[in-house]
Amino acid sequence: MACGQTDLLAWLDTNTLILQEPKDFLLQDDKSLGFRPVHHTLIGSRFDEPLDPFWTLIYHYCKVPKDRVLPMMTHVDNTLIRPYFNTGLLITRPETRLLQNWRDTFFNVYREPAVQGLYQQDQHYRVFMHQAVLSGVILSTLTTNEIQELPTTYNYPLHLIEQDVTDHRPSSLEELITLRHEGFYEDTDWSKKMPAKESLKQWIAKRLF
């Protein structure tokens, strides 16, 4: 590797904890993106339903090829949706310029009058516009063979564990590689609700409080 260059970039949300060595960050040679799907559906487009006006605009402005719109399963509510990638964890190759394209496309699409009108119908569109645009940019930039879904032990949403209806819900946090703790510690009983050994709870508390 030449000085000043890198083979991979890891984009992690600031509320991420890495509990074990994230070996899957080292993508296969033929992959250009490692990702996890969104936690739950919200504004996501169910695969068994027609494309709604919001996602129709996203696909239009991002120039998404129809043959790349393949199904994926949400992380927590186990729903089959059209591609909708979580922004909290991305492993990408710099040469794809994916992150820069995401930024540039977001600022262009966010201001579009047709999209602005949808914000009045549902504020979730405004809140998650960045995530929807990311999904459109990924689909327009990379083929399905270039993307790699990371295991369910990555980017696990601790704050949504009580909503997790999947068979991969962890019985203990020690099973996870990385997790997200958004808002979890606002609950005064967080320690009692966290499925983890006391040693891990103390380790987390010491570093987060």
N, CA, C and O of each residue as an XYZ file, in Angstrom:
836
protein
N       0.841     -1.183      0.000
C       0.000      0.000      0.000
C       0.884      1.243      0.000
O       1.760      1.383      0.854
N       0.659      2.142     -0.950
C       1.459      3.351     -1.061
C       1.123      4.315      0.069
O       0.010      4.314      0.596
N       2.107      5.139      0.433
C       1.908      6.123      1.489
C       0.810      7.103      1.092
O       0.791      7.602     -0.033
N      -0.112      7.377      2.029
C      -1.189      8.317      1.737
C      -2.380      7.694      1.046
O      -3.340      8.395      0.727
N      -2.344      6.393      0.805
C      -3.448      5.713      0.151
C      -3.958      4.595      1.056
O      -3.271      4.144      1.973
N      -5.178      4.165      0.768
C      -5.747      3.075      1.546
C      -6.646      2.244      0.651
O      -7.216      2.757     -0.311
N      -6.775      0.973      0.961
C      -7.601      0.078      0.155
C      -9.072      0.200      0.509
O      -9.939      0.025     -0.346
N      -9.357      0.503      1.790
C     -10.735      0.531      2.254
C     -10.972      1.719      3.179
O     -10.068      2.173      3.881
N     -12.206      2.210      3.163
C     -12.637      3.243      4.097
C     -13.782      2.684      4.931
O     -14.685      2.042      4.396
N     -13.748      2.924      6.226
C     -14.837      2.508      7.125
C     -15.556      3.749      7.636
O     -14.954      4.607      8.281
N     -16.852      3.837      7.340
C     -17.697      4.942      7.798
C     -18.572      4.388      8.920
O     -19.434      3.543      8.678
N     -18.349      4.864     10.151
C     -19.100      4.369     11.301
C     -19.776      5.532     12.013
O     -19.170      6.585     12.216
N     -21.025      5.335     12.386
C     -21.718      6.350     13.160
C     -21.028      6.522     14.515
O     -20.435      5.584     15.048
N     -21.116      7.723     15.056
C     -20.427      8.007     16.317
C     -20.998      7.231     17.502
O     -20.337      7.134     18.536
N     -22.209      6.675     17.382
C     -22.772      5.901     18.490
C     -22.511      4.401     18.314
O     -23.298      3.564     18.756
N     -21.407      4.087     17.670
C     -21.021      2.699     17.427
C     -20.030      2.214     18.475
O     -19.098      2.928     18.843
N     -20.244      0.999     18.946
C     -19.267      0.318     19.797
C     -18.747     -0.909     19.042
O     -19.524     -1.676     18.473
N     -17.436     -1.079     19.044
C     -16.825     -2.266     18.438
C     -16.437     -3.205     19.568
O     -15.579     -2.883     20.391
N     -17.069     -4.360     19.600
C     -16.890     -5.296     20.705
C     -15.884     -6.397     20.396
O     -15.249     -6.941     21.299
N     -15.744     -6.722     19.111
C     -14.798     -7.751     18.687
C     -14.134     -7.290     17.391
O     -14.598     -6.350     16.746
N     -13.072     -7.943     17.028
C     -12.370     -7.579     15.800
C     -13.317     -7.692     14.600
O     -13.850     -8.773     14.348
N     -13.536     -6.615     13.863
C     -14.474     -6.635     12.730
C     -13.818     -7.183     11.458
O     -13.561     -6.434     10.516
N     -13.556     -8.465     11.438
C     -12.819     -9.074     10.334
C     -13.532     -8.918      8.991
O     -12.887     -8.881      7.943
N     -14.857     -8.826      9.024
C     -15.601     -8.707      7.768
C     -15.476     -7.327      7.137
O     -15.956     -7.109      6.024
N     -14.834     -6.392      7.839
C     -14.530     -5.099      7.218
C     -13.561     -5.288      6.049
O     -13.525     -4.470      5.130
N     -12.783     -6.359      6.089
C     -11.868     -6.661      4.990
C     -12.675     -7.334      3.879
O     -12.851     -8.552      3.871
N     -13.150     -6.534      2.963
C     -14.046     -7.026      1.916
C     -13.341     -8.022      0.996
O     -12.120     -8.005      0.837
N     -14.141     -8.871      0.410
C     -13.626     -9.751     -0.630
C     -13.098     -8.892     -1.781
O     -13.568     -7.775     -1.996
N     -12.129     -9.418     -2.511
C     -11.455     -8.634     -3.553
C     -12.407     -8.097     -4.614
O     -12.163     -7.031     -5.181
N     -13.488     -8.822     -4.888
C     -14.399     -8.393     -5.947
C     -15.552     -7.534     -5.428
O     -16.487     -7.238     -6.171
N     -15.489     -7.132     -4.154
C     -16.550     -6.311     -3.569
C     -16.058     -4.887     -3.334
O     -14.893     -4.666     -3.005
N     -16.960     -3.927     -3.506
C     -16.618     -2.513     -3.322
C     -17.408     -1.852     -2.203
O     -17.182     -0.683     -1.890
N     -18.335     -2.591     -1.598
C     -19.128     -2.028     -0.502
C     -19.552     -3.117      0.460
O     -20.072     -4.154      0.049
N     -19.327     -2.878      1.751
C     -19.890     -3.715      2.799
C     -20.962     -2.907      3.506
O     -20.748     -1.735      3.814
N     -22.117     -3.516      3.771
C     -23.244     -2.750      4.294
C     -24.111     -3.609      5.199
O     -23.993     -4.833      5.244
N     -24.996     -2.908      5.927
C     -26.112     -3.543      6.607
C     -27.393     -2.844      6.153
O     -27.376     -1.640      5.899
N     -28.496     -3.575      6.046
C     -29.780     -2.944      5.707
C     -30.263     -2.049      6.853
O     -29.705     -2.076      7.950
N     -31.286     -1.271      6.590
C     -31.890     -0.441      7.637
C     -32.448     -1.340      8.745
O     -32.703     -2.525      8.528
N     -32.631     -0.759      9.929
C     -33.112     -1.527     11.070
C     -34.562     -1.955     10.893
O     -34.897     -3.127     11.066
N     -35.423     -0.995     10.545
C     -36.826     -1.342     10.304
C     -37.360     -0.544      9.126
O     -36.674      0.337      8.608
N     -38.563     -0.845      8.707
C     -39.069     -0.383      7.418
C     -39.275      1.128      7.351
O     -38.710      1.778      6.472
N     -40.061      1.698      8.248
C     -40.388      3.122      8.234
C     -40.735      3.585      6.815
O     -41.763      3.175      6.276
N     -39.895      4.436      6.195
C     -40.223      4.927      4.848
C     -39.731      3.986      3.756
O     -39.853      4.288      2.569
N     -39.175      2.847      4.157
C     -38.698      1.893      3.164
C     -39.818      1.404      2.262
O     -40.994      1.464      2.623
N     -39.446      0.923      1.096
C     -40.417      0.463      0.098
C     -40.544     -1.058      0.157
O     -39.610     -1.778     -0.194
N     -41.693     -1.536      0.598
C     -41.919     -2.984      0.670
C     -41.825     -3.582     -0.730
O     -42.357     -3.033     -1.696
N     -41.143     -4.708     -0.817
C     -40.882     -5.299     -2.129
C     -42.148     -5.830     -2.794
O     -42.207     -5.948     -4.017
N     -43.154     -6.149     -1.993
C     -44.382     -6.711     -2.544
C     -45.434     -5.639     -2.855
O     -46.578     -5.964     -3.171
N     -45.047     -4.373     -2.766
C     -45.976     -3.280     -3.050
C     -45.426     -2.396     -4.168
O     -44.216     -2.367     -4.394
N     -46.312     -1.670     -4.875
C     -45.845     -0.772     -5.945
C     -44.912      0.300     -5.397
O     -45.007      0.686     -4.232
N     -44.024      0.770     -6.239
C     -43.108      1.836     -5.847
C     -43.901      3.109     -5.586
O     -44.690      3.535     -6.429
N     -43.695      3.720     -4.414
C     -44.470      4.911     -4.061
C     -43.828      6.169     -4.656
O     -42.715      6.100     -5.177
N     -44.522      7.330     -4.586
C     -43.997      8.562     -5.190
C     -42.627      8.969     -4.663
O     -41.800      9.471     -5.425
N     -42.369      8.761     -3.362
C     -41.084      9.158     -2.792
C     -39.943      8.391     -3.430
O     -38.982      8.987     -3.918
N     -40.046      7.063     -3.428
C     -38.963      6.251     -3.982
C     -38.898      6.362     -5.498
O     -37.829      6.188     -6.083
N     -40.005      6.643     -6.131
C     -39.982      6.893     -7.571
C     -39.091      8.088     -7.882
O     -38.319      8.061     -8.841
N     -39.198      9.137     -7.069
C     -38.356     10.325     -7.264
C     -36.889     10.017     -6.949
O     -35.994     10.447     -7.676
N     -36.646      9.282     -5.877
C     -35.273      8.921     -5.520
C     -34.610      8.161     -6.668
O     -33.483      8.468     -7.057
N     -35.311      7.176     -7.198
C     -34.745      6.378     -8.293
C     -34.541      7.233     -9.539
O     -33.581      7.035    -10.284
N     -35.441      8.175     -9.759
C     -35.332      9.050    -10.927
C     -34.114      9.966    -10.806
O     -33.293     10.024    -11.721
N     -33.992     10.673     -9.699
C     -32.901     11.636     -9.547
C     -31.544     10.946     -9.416
O     -30.523     11.509     -9.810
N     -31.527      9.745     -8.874
C     -30.259      9.019     -8.716
C     -29.940      8.128     -9.912
O     -28.881      7.503     -9.963
N     -30.854      8.076    -10.866
C     -30.650      7.283    -12.097
C     -30.382      5.812    -11.775
O     -29.370      5.246    -12.188
N     -31.300      5.213    -11.035
C     -31.157      3.824    -10.599
C     -31.623      2.857    -11.691
O     -32.774      2.940    -12.119
N     -30.771      1.952    -12.148
C     -31.187      0.931    -13.123
C     -32.182     -0.044    -12.488
O     -31.992     -0.471    -11.349
N     -33.220     -0.389    -13.208
C     -34.256     -1.257    -12.663
C     -33.730     -2.637    -12.278
O     -34.237     -3.246    -11.335
N     -32.727     -3.136    -12.988
C     -32.258     -4.500    -12.724
C     -31.422     -4.606    -11.454
O     -30.994     -5.702    -11.090
N     -31.182     -3.479    -10.770
C     -30.426     -3.515     -9.523
C     -31.323     -3.437     -8.287
O     -30.836     -3.465     -7.157
N     -32.611     -3.342     -8.505
C     -33.550     -3.209     -7.388
C     -33.973     -4.603     -6.929
O     -35.051     -5.090     -7.271
N     -33.110     -5.222     -6.157
C     -33.352     -6.569     -5.656
C     -33.740     -6.504     -4.174
O     -33.398     -5.537     -3.495
N     -34.446     -7.515     -3.666
C     -34.948     -7.454     -2.284
C     -33.869     -7.619     -1.234
O     -32.857     -8.282     -1.457
N     -34.105     -6.998     -0.073
C     -33.283     -7.230      1.106
C     -34.202     -7.233      2.323
O     -35.326     -6.733      2.265
N     -33.713     -7.799      3.424
C     -34.513     -7.926      4.641
C     -34.065     -6.908      5.687
O     -32.870     -6.749      5.939
N     -35.026     -6.227      6.289
C     -34.678     -5.285      7.350
C     -34.095     -6.037      8.548
O     -34.353     -7.225      8.737
N     -33.308     -5.324      9.347
C     -32.534     -5.950     10.423
C     -33.392     -6.350     11.616
O     -33.114     -7.364     12.256
N     -34.437     -5.569     11.931
C     -35.192     -5.795     13.168
C     -36.609     -6.292     12.932
O     -37.038     -7.257     13.564
N     -37.353     -5.636     12.017
C     -38.751     -6.060     11.846
C     -38.935     -7.109     10.748
O     -40.061     -7.491     10.433
N     -37.810     -7.578     10.161
C     -37.833     -8.756      9.291
C     -38.800     -8.598      8.125
O     -39.606     -9.486      7.848
N     -38.711     -7.464      7.448
C     -39.605     -7.166      6.329
C     -38.811     -7.138      5.031
O     -37.707     -6.595      4.984
N     -39.369     -7.720      3.984
C     -38.715     -7.728      2.674
C     -38.980     -6.395      1.989
O     -40.129     -6.036      1.731
N     -37.909     -5.666      1.698
C     -38.038     -4.336      1.112
C     -37.122     -4.196     -0.105
O     -36.252     -5.030     -0.356
N     -37.348     -3.114     -0.849
C     -36.396     -2.745     -1.894
C     -35.125     -2.222     -1.209
O     -35.175     -1.840     -0.040
N     -34.002     -2.200     -1.910
C     -32.733     -1.841     -1.271
C     -32.797     -0.525     -0.496
O     -33.145      0.521     -1.044
N     -32.455     -0.602      0.775
C     -32.473      0.559      1.665
C     -31.354      0.335      2.666
O     -31.490     -0.466      3.590
N     -30.250      1.044      2.480
C     -29.011      0.803      3.209
C     -28.903      1.698      4.440
O     -29.255      2.876      4.393
N     -28.417      1.134      5.534
C     -28.236      1.906      6.753
C     -26.977      2.760      6.646
O     -25.933      2.286      6.199
N     -27.081      4.015      7.057
C     -25.947      4.937      6.950
C     -24.972      4.816      8.119
O     -23.940      5.488      8.122
N     -25.269      3.985      9.100
C     -24.433      3.907     10.292
C     -23.173      3.096     10.136
O     -22.276      3.174     10.976
N     -23.089      2.305      9.058
C     -21.900      1.489      8.846
C     -21.736      1.215      7.358
O     -22.586      0.580      6.734
N     -20.637      1.699      6.802
C     -20.327      1.467      5.394
C     -18.838      1.178      5.269
O     -18.010      1.895      5.831
N     -18.506      0.137      4.537
C     -17.122     -0.153      4.195
C     -17.023     -0.027      2.683
O     -17.719     -0.732      1.952
N     -16.164      0.864      2.214
C     -16.138      1.120      0.777
C     -14.716      1.322      0.289
O     -13.803      1.581      1.073
N     -14.547      1.199     -1.003
C     -13.245      1.429     -1.623
C     -13.193      2.877     -2.115
O     -14.124      3.336     -2.776
N     -12.115      3.599     -1.799
C     -12.032      5.020     -2.153
C     -12.245      5.295     -3.635
O     -12.814      6.324     -3.999
N     -11.795      4.388     -4.489
C     -11.887      4.655     -5.927
C     -13.318      4.720     -6.447
O     -13.556      5.233     -7.540
N     -14.269      4.206     -5.678
C     -15.668      4.309     -6.113
C     -16.208      5.724     -5.952
O     -17.183      6.098     -6.604
N     -15.572      6.516     -5.081
C     -15.996      7.887     -4.777
C     -17.443      7.907     -4.269
O     -18.172      8.880     -4.459
N     -17.830      6.825     -3.632
C     -19.211      6.668     -3.196
C     -19.636      7.742     -2.200
O     -20.719      8.313     -2.322
N     -18.782      8.015     -1.215
C     -19.151      8.982     -0.180
C     -19.271     10.388     -0.759
O     -20.167     11.142     -0.380
N     -18.380     10.741     -1.666
C     -18.464     12.067     -2.286
C     -19.706     12.180     -3.165
O     -20.391     13.202     -3.156
N     -19.990     11.124     -3.921
C     -21.193     11.134     -4.761
C     -22.454     11.228     -3.914
O     -23.419     11.895     -4.288
N     -22.435     10.559     -2.776
C     -23.571     10.625     -1.841
C     -23.786     12.063     -1.378
O     -24.906     12.572     -1.416
N     -22.714     12.711     -0.943
C     -22.817     14.100     -0.488
C     -23.353     15.013     -1.596
O     -24.295     15.774     -1.375
N     -22.754     14.936     -2.779
C     -23.140     15.824     -3.872
C     -24.580     15.585     -4.306
O     -25.329     16.533     -4.542
N     -24.962     14.326     -4.409
C     -26.320     13.996     -4.839
C     -27.343     14.421     -3.803
O     -28.425     14.898     -4.146
N     -26.996     14.246     -2.526
C     -27.924     14.644     -1.465
C     -28.270     16.128     -1.573
O     -29.446     16.490     -1.533
N     -27.270     16.983     -1.707
C     -27.529     18.423     -1.751
C     -28.343     18.811     -2.981
O     -29.094     19.786     -2.949
N     -28.199     18.058     -4.054
C     -28.993     18.338     -5.248
C     -30.442     17.872     -5.095
O     -31.378     18.612     -5.398
N     -30.611     16.633     -4.619
C     -31.948     16.048     -4.538
C     -32.765     16.674     -3.414
O     -33.967     16.888     -3.569
N     -32.122     16.969     -2.280
C     -32.835     17.503     -1.117
C     -33.586     18.781     -1.454
O     -34.647     19.044     -0.889
N     -33.047     19.572     -2.364
C     -33.645     20.866     -2.692
C     -34.688     20.784     -3.806
O     -35.345     21.782     -4.102
N     -34.851     19.638     -4.416
C     -35.801     19.515     -5.527
C     -37.221     19.829     -5.042
O     -37.655     19.285     -4.027
N     -37.947     20.697     -5.753
C     -39.309     21.073     -5.338
C     -40.240     19.874     -5.167
O     -41.048     19.839     -4.239
N     -40.127     18.890     -6.064
C     -41.009     17.725     -5.975
C     -40.774     16.951     -4.684
O     -41.718     16.430     -4.089
N     -39.523     16.875     -4.251
C     -39.191     16.175     -3.016
C     -39.614     17.010     -1.809
O     -40.124     16.476     -0.825
N     -39.400     18.314     -1.890
C     -39.782     19.197     -0.782
C     -41.273     19.083     -0.481
O     -41.686     19.164      0.676
N     -42.073     18.897     -1.517
C     -43.505     18.752     -1.309
C     -43.858     17.525     -0.494
O     -44.836     17.536      0.254
N     -43.073     16.467     -0.630
C     -43.343     15.241      0.121
C     -43.037     15.401      1.604
O     -43.615     14.697      2.431
N     -42.133     16.320      1.954
C     -41.814     16.548      3.357
C     -43.053     16.981      4.143
O     -43.176     16.688      5.332
N     -43.966     17.678      3.470
C     -45.175     18.153      4.138
C     -46.120     16.998      4.451
O     -46.919     17.087      5.383
N     -46.035     15.928      3.689
C     -46.903     14.770      3.892
C     -46.420     13.887      5.037
O     -47.220     13.326      5.785
N     -45.093     13.773      5.163
C     -44.539     12.897      6.194
C     -43.133     13.396      6.530
O     -42.246     13.387      5.676
N     -42.935     13.832      7.775
C     -41.645     14.366      8.186
C     -40.534     13.315      8.155
O     -39.353     13.660      8.151
N     -40.910     12.039      8.134
C     -39.898     10.988      8.040
C     -39.107     11.100      6.739
O     -37.934     10.731      6.688
N     -39.747     11.608      5.695
C     -39.032     11.775      4.430
C     -37.875     12.751      4.594
O     -36.794     12.538      4.045
N     -38.103     13.815      5.346
C     -37.040     14.794      5.586
C     -35.937     14.188      6.469
O     -34.748     14.362      6.200
N     -36.346     13.485      7.512
C     -35.384     12.928      8.467
C     -34.482     11.894      7.802
O     -33.281     11.848      8.068
N     -35.058     11.071      6.944
C     -34.305      9.957      6.365
C     -33.938     10.166      4.900
O     -33.574      9.216      4.207
N     -34.034     11.406      4.428
C     -33.664     11.683      3.045
C     -32.218     11.279      2.766
O     -31.922     10.716      1.712
N     -31.313     11.567      3.711
C     -29.905     11.232      3.489
C     -29.718      9.737      3.256
O     -28.881      9.329      2.451
N     -30.504      8.917      3.966
C     -30.393      7.471      3.859
C     -31.001      6.967      2.555
O     -30.486      6.032      1.942
N     -32.097      7.591      2.138
C     -32.720      7.221      0.875
C     -31.807      7.567     -0.296
O     -31.656      6.775     -1.226
N     -31.193      8.760     -0.247
C     -30.277      9.159     -1.320
C     -29.061      8.242     -1.355
O     -28.596      7.869     -2.432
N     -28.543      7.875     -0.182
C     -27.439      6.916     -0.159
C     -27.827      5.646     -0.909
O     -27.042      5.124     -1.701
N     -29.027      5.156     -0.661
C     -29.477      3.928     -1.310
C     -29.521      4.096     -2.821
O     -29.103      3.208     -3.564
N     -30.031      5.242     -3.274
C     -30.078      5.500     -4.707
C     -28.696      5.592     -5.313
O     -28.464      5.080     -6.408
N     -27.775      6.237     -4.619
C     -26.406      6.391     -5.121
C     -25.689      5.046     -5.184
O     -24.979      4.766     -6.150
N     -25.871      4.220     -4.169
C     -25.260      2.884     -4.186
C     -25.762      2.099     -5.389
O     -24.974      1.492     -6.115
N     -27.076      2.111     -5.599
C     -27.657      1.336     -6.690
C     -27.219      1.847     -8.057
O     -27.077      1.061     -8.994
N     -27.004      3.147     -8.181
C     -26.597      3.699     -9.471
C     -25.100      3.572     -9.711
O     -24.646      3.638    -10.854
N     -24.320      3.387     -8.627
C     -22.863      3.346     -8.730
C     -22.315      1.936     -8.847
O     -21.372      1.694     -9.600
N     -22.905      0.997     -8.101
C     -22.368     -0.347     -8.000
C     -23.360     -1.388     -8.495
O     -24.569     -1.228     -8.328
N     -22.860     -2.437     -9.093
C     -23.716     -3.560     -9.468
C     -23.993     -4.400     -8.225
O     -23.307     -4.275     -7.211
N     -24.997     -5.248     -8.315
C     -25.342     -6.095     -7.170
C     -24.209     -7.042     -6.804
O     -24.096     -7.453     -5.649
N     -23.365     -7.395     -7.775
C     -22.241     -8.289     -7.500
C     -21.109     -7.601     -6.757
O     -20.208     -8.265     -6.245
N     -21.145     -6.272     -6.694
C     -20.074     -5.524     -6.046
C     -20.372     -5.192     -4.589
O     -19.513     -4.654     -3.890
N     -21.573     -5.504     -4.125
C     -21.923     -5.159     -2.752
C     -22.010     -6.416     -1.897
O     -22.407     -7.478     -2.376
N     -21.639     -6.287     -0.640
C     -21.538     -7.418      0.278
C     -22.282     -7.111      1.566
O     -21.893     -6.211      2.310
N     -23.346     -7.849      1.833
C     -24.086     -7.649      3.078
C     -23.295     -8.256      4.231
O     -22.944     -9.435      4.208
N     -23.022     -7.438      5.231
C     -22.284     -7.916      6.398
C     -23.198     -8.755      7.293
O     -24.420     -8.630      7.207
N     -22.632     -9.602      8.145
C     -23.444    -10.442      9.034
C     -24.312     -9.611      9.988
O     -24.048     -8.430     10.215
N     -25.329    -10.236     10.530
C     -26.255     -9.559     11.432
C     -25.609     -9.149     12.749
O     -26.204     -8.400     13.524
N     -24.421     -9.623     13.006
C     -23.687     -9.252     14.217
C     -23.007     -7.892     14.080
O     -22.361     -7.415     15.014
N     -23.155     -7.279     12.921
C     -22.589     -5.948     12.677
C     -23.700     -4.898     12.695
O     -24.807     -5.130     12.209
N     -23.372     -3.729     13.274
C     -24.297     -2.590     13.293
C     -25.606     -2.932     13.995
O     -26.667     -2.435     13.618
N     -25.528     -3.774     15.007
C     -26.772     -4.180     15.688
C     -27.352     -3.004     16.476
O     -26.621     -2.345     17.215
N     -28.664     -2.729     16.330
C     -29.298     -1.597     17.022
C     -29.743     -1.961     18.435
O     -30.861     -2.435     18.640
N     -28.874     -1.741     19.391
C     -29.179     -2.076     20.786
C     -30.449     -1.378     21.263
O     -31.223     -1.951     22.029
N     -30.663     -0.156     20.818
C     -31.824      0.619     21.259
C     -33.143      0.044     20.752
O     -34.214      0.458     21.197
N     -33.069     -0.917     19.815
C     -34.281     -1.522     19.261
C     -34.393     -3.008     19.609
O     -35.204     -3.721     19.019
N     -33.599     -3.470     20.549
C     -33.547     -4.905     20.808
C     -34.900     -5.466     21.250
O     -35.216     -6.618     20.954
N     -35.702     -4.663     21.957
C     -37.010     -5.153     22.394
C     -37.996     -5.270     21.236
O     -39.034     -5.918     21.369
N     -37.676     -4.645     20.100
C     -38.531     -4.730     18.912
C     -38.067     -5.819     17.947
O     -38.734     -6.093     16.949
N     -36.943     -6.429     18.239
C     -36.351     -7.403     17.328
C     -37.178     -8.687     17.303
O     -37.298     -9.370     18.320
N     -37.747     -9.014     16.143
C     -38.578    -10.213     16.002
C     -37.870    -11.290     15.181
O     -38.493    -12.278     14.793
N     -36.585    -11.111     14.917
C     -35.864    -12.044     14.060
C     -35.271    -13.195     14.864
O     -35.203    -13.154     16.093
N     -34.847    -14.218     14.135
C     -34.207    -15.346     14.817
C     -32.727    -15.090     15.093
O     -32.053    -15.924     15.697
N     -32.219    -13.931     14.649
C     -30.821    -13.602     14.955
C     -30.710    -12.570     16.080
O     -29.651    -11.977     16.285
N     -31.796    -12.365     16.796
C     -31.718    -11.489     17.960
C     -30.713    -12.078     18.945
O     -30.838    -13.247     19.311
N     -29.719    -11.305     19.385
C     -28.678    -11.863     20.259
C     -29.209    -12.143     21.662
O     -30.000    -11.371     22.204
N     -28.768    -13.244     22.235
C     -29.121    -13.528     23.626
C     -28.189    -12.791     24.575
O     -28.506    -12.591     25.748
N     -27.028    -12.388     24.049
C     -26.060    -11.632     24.836
C     -25.253    -10.748     23.891
O     -24.972    -11.140     22.759
N     -24.883     -9.565     24.352
C     -24.117     -8.650     23.510
C     -22.747     -9.203     23.168
O     -22.134     -8.775     22.190
N     -22.258    -10.144     23.953
C     -20.958    -10.753     23.662
C     -20.947    -11.466     22.315
O     -19.877    -11.784     21.796
N     -22.129    -11.723     21.739
C     -22.212    -12.377     20.430
C     -21.941    -11.398     19.286
O     -21.653    -11.816     18.164
N     -22.032    -10.106     19.568
C     -21.976     -9.090     18.519
C     -20.550     -8.641     18.204
O     -19.633     -8.767     19.015
N     -20.406     -8.112     16.987
C     -19.130     -7.520     16.571
C     -19.173     -6.007     16.774
O     -18.301     -5.445     17.438
N     -20.179     -5.348     16.207
C     -20.382     -3.916     16.455
C     -21.854     -3.679     16.759
O     -22.723     -4.412     16.286
N     -22.124     -2.651     17.551
C     -23.511     -2.319     17.865
C     -23.685     -0.810     17.868
O     -22.718     -0.053     17.956
N     -24.939     -0.393     17.770
C     -25.309      1.021     17.867
C     -26.097      1.205     19.157
O     -26.946      0.377     19.486
N     -25.820      2.291     19.896
C     -26.470      2.473     21.191
C     -27.307      3.741     21.241
O     -27.477      4.325     22.311
N     -27.821      4.166     20.129
C     -28.589      5.410     20.025
C     -29.733      5.474     21.038
O     -30.706      4.728     20.926
N     -29.617      6.358     22.016
C     -30.686      6.593     22.970
C     -30.859      5.526     24.031
O     -31.660      5.704     24.950
N     -30.128      4.417     23.932
C     -30.348      3.306     24.860
C     -30.074      3.715     26.301
O     -30.772      3.280     27.217
N     -29.062      4.546     26.501
C     -28.642      4.887     27.864
C     -29.454      6.017     28.471
O     -29.194      6.426     29.602
N     -30.422      6.522     27.745
C     -31.328      7.515     28.315
C     -32.303      6.864     29.292
O     -32.883      7.536     30.145
N     -32.474      5.569     29.159
C     -33.320      4.798     30.069
C     -32.531      4.544     31.360
O     -31.446      3.966     31.314
N     -33.056      4.962     32.479
C     -32.343      4.802     33.745
C     -32.135      3.331     34.118
O     -31.260      3.005     34.920
N     -32.938      2.455     33.534
C     -32.806      1.020     33.804
C     -32.032      0.303     32.701
O     -32.174     -0.908     32.532
N     -31.212      1.042     31.947
C     -30.539      0.448     30.793
C     -29.702     -0.773     31.171
O     -29.646     -1.749     30.422
N     -29.054     -0.715     32.332
C     -28.176     -1.812     32.720
C     -28.958     -3.111     32.937
O     -28.481     -4.195     32.602
N     -30.175     -2.987     33.506
C     -31.004     -4.171     33.741
C     -31.535     -4.754     32.438
O     -31.744     -5.962     32.327
N     -31.752     -3.880     31.448
C     -32.344     -4.319     30.188
C     -31.296     -4.815     29.186
O     -31.633     -5.443     28.182
N     -30.039     -4.531     29.467
C     -28.987     -4.923     28.537
C     -28.620     -6.392     28.735
O     -28.205     -6.766     29.832
N     -28.760     -7.233     27.715
C     -28.404     -8.650     27.836
C     -26.895     -8.841     27.680
O     -26.408     -9.153     26.594
N     -26.169     -8.651     28.773
C     -24.715     -8.758     28.722
C     -24.174     -9.129     30.099
O     -24.844     -8.946     31.115
N     -22.965     -9.646     30.111
C     -22.320     -9.960     31.376
C     -21.996     -8.659     32.111
O     -21.831     -7.606     31.496
N     -21.912     -8.755     33.427
C     -21.670     -7.572     34.248
C     -20.353     -6.891     33.880
O     -20.257     -5.664     33.914
N     -19.355     -7.671     33.533
C     -18.060     -7.093     33.172
C     -18.165     -6.197     31.945
O     -17.525     -5.147     31.887
N     -18.969     -6.606     30.960
C     -19.152     -5.793     29.760
C     -19.968     -4.540     30.082
O     -19.667     -3.460     29.573
N     -20.986     -4.673     30.912
C     -21.777     -3.516     31.306
C     -20.902     -2.458     31.980
O     -21.028     -1.266     31.700
N     -20.023     -2.903     32.863
C     -19.151     -1.971     33.563
C     -18.147     -1.336     32.601
O     -17.839     -0.149     32.709
N     -17.646     -2.128     31.669
C     -16.707     -1.609     30.667
C     -17.362     -0.519     29.836
O     -16.754      0.516     29.561
N     -18.611     -0.760     29.435
C     -19.350      0.224     28.629
C     -19.649      1.470     29.447
O     -19.441      2.588     28.975
N     -20.137      1.286     30.671
C     -20.487      2.422     31.499
C     -19.282      3.321     31.771
O     -19.403      4.546     31.788
N     -18.134      2.710     31.980
C     -16.915      3.472     32.280
C     -16.530      4.355     31.121
O     -15.959      5.426     31.327
N     -16.829      3.931     29.892
C     -16.380      4.664     28.715
C     -17.429      5.602     28.140
O     -17.101      6.496     27.359
N     -18.676      5.411     28.514
C     -19.730      6.238     27.939
C     -20.267      7.277     28.902
O     -20.962      8.199     28.475
N     -19.968      7.161     30.196
C     -20.539      8.090     31.186
C     -19.435      8.847     31.910
O     -19.719      9.672     32.778
